[in-house]
Amino acid sequence: GGAGGGTDVGLGDDTSGGGAVGDVQDFMAEIMALLEQHKRYPRGARNRRMEGTGMLRFVMDSDGRVEAVTLERSSGFAALDEEILALPRRAEPLPRIPPEMGRATLEILVPISFQLQ
């Protein structure tokens, strides 16, 4: 005899309601990591020791395509701001919006920081 059971026993019982927030956080972390990966410090800015943090706002669709990009707050240097604005499109395609978020588009506001080591 076997003491078998379904493989889905107990799933969802103790996680109901808590899953979506974690998914959103994971999704945002993934996007941040991707942007960081594609960020390039403009050579001229590096040579002139320009540092700053700008606020990037962009809208993406569910397929990870960037629809609109705006600079919410300047980093203080045009060269860095240009790089911030170029960043989301360079990182395309972004991760798809998780279905459990139930959204066709998502507006994201993130700080993009340029610091010399």
C-alpha positions in Angstrom: 0.0 0.0 0.0 1.0 3.6 -0.5 0.5 6.5 1.8 0.4 8.9 -1.1 -1.4 12.2 -1.6 -1.8 14.9 -4.1 1.2 17.0 -4.8 -0.8 20.2 -4.3 -1.8 19.5 -0.8 -1.5 22.5 1.5 -0.4 24.9 -1.3 -1.8 28.4 -0.9 -3.2 27.7 2.6 -0.7 29.7 4.6 0.4 32.1 1.8 -2.9 33.5 0.8 -2.8 37.3 0.5 0.9 37.5 1.0 2.2 36.4 -2.3 1.4 39.4 -4.5 3.4 41.9 -2.5 6.5 39.7 -2.6 6.0 39.3 -6.4 5.9 43.0 -6.9 9.0 43.5 -4.8 10.8 40.8 -6.7 9.7 42.4 -10.0 10.9 45.8 -9.0 14.2 44.4 -7.7 14.6 42.7 -11.1 14.0 46.0 -13.0 16.4 47.9 -10.7 19.1 45.2 -11.3 18.6 45.4 -15.0 18.8 49.2 -15.1 22.0 49.0 -13.0 23.4 46.5 -15.3 22.8 48.7 -18.4 23.9 51.9 -16.8 27.0 53.5 -18.3 28.9 56.3 -16.7 29.5 58.9 -19.5 33.2 59.2 -20.0 33.2 63.0 -20.1 31.2 63.1 -16.8 33.6 60.7 -15.2 36.6 62.7 -16.3 35.1 65.8 -14.9 34.2 63.9 -11.7 30.5 64.6 -12.0 28.4 62.8 -9.5 24.7 62.9 -8.9 21.4 61.1 -8.5 18.4 61.7 -10.8 14.9 60.5 -10.5 13.8 58.5 -13.5 10.1 58.0 -14.3 9.0 55.7 -17.1 5.9 53.7 -18.2 6.2 50.2 -19.5 3.7 47.8 -21.0 3.0 44.2 -19.9 5.5 42.9 -22.5 8.4 44.9 -21.0 8.4 47.6 -23.6 9.1 51.1 -22.5 6.4 53.6 -23.6 7.3 56.9 -22.0 10.4 58.2 -20.2 10.7 61.4 -18.2 13.2 62.9 -15.9 11.4 63.6 -12.6 14.4 65.2 -11.0 17.7 66.3 -12.5 21.0 64.8 -11.3 22.5 68.3 -11.6 24.4 67.5 -14.8 23.1 67.3 -18.4 25.4 64.5 -19.3 24.2 62.3 -16.5 20.5 63.2 -17.2 20.9 62.1 -20.8 22.2 58.8 -19.7 19.4 58.4 -17.2 16.8 59.0 -20.0 18.5 56.6 -22.3 18.7 53.8 -19.7 15.2 52.2 -19.8 15.2 51.8 -23.6 18.7 50.3 -23.5 17.6 47.8 -21.0 14.6 46.6 -23.1 12.9 44.3 -23.1 12.3 44.6 -19.3 10.7 41.8 -17.4 7.0 41.2 -18.1 4.6 42.7 -15.6 3.5 39.8 -13.4 -0.1 38.8 -14.3 -1.1 38.9 -10.6 -0.5 42.7 -10.7 -3.4 42.8 -13.0 -2.0 45.8 -15.0 -1.5 46.4 -18.7 1.0 49.2 -18.0 3.1 50.2 -15.0 4.6 53.5 -14.1 7.9 53.2 -12.3 9.8 55.9 -10.4 13.4 55.0 -9.6 16.5 56.9 -8.4 19.5 56.5 -10.8 22.8 57.2 -9.1 26.2 58.0 -10.5 29.0 57.8 -7.9 32.7 57.6 -8.6 34.4 54.8 -6.8 
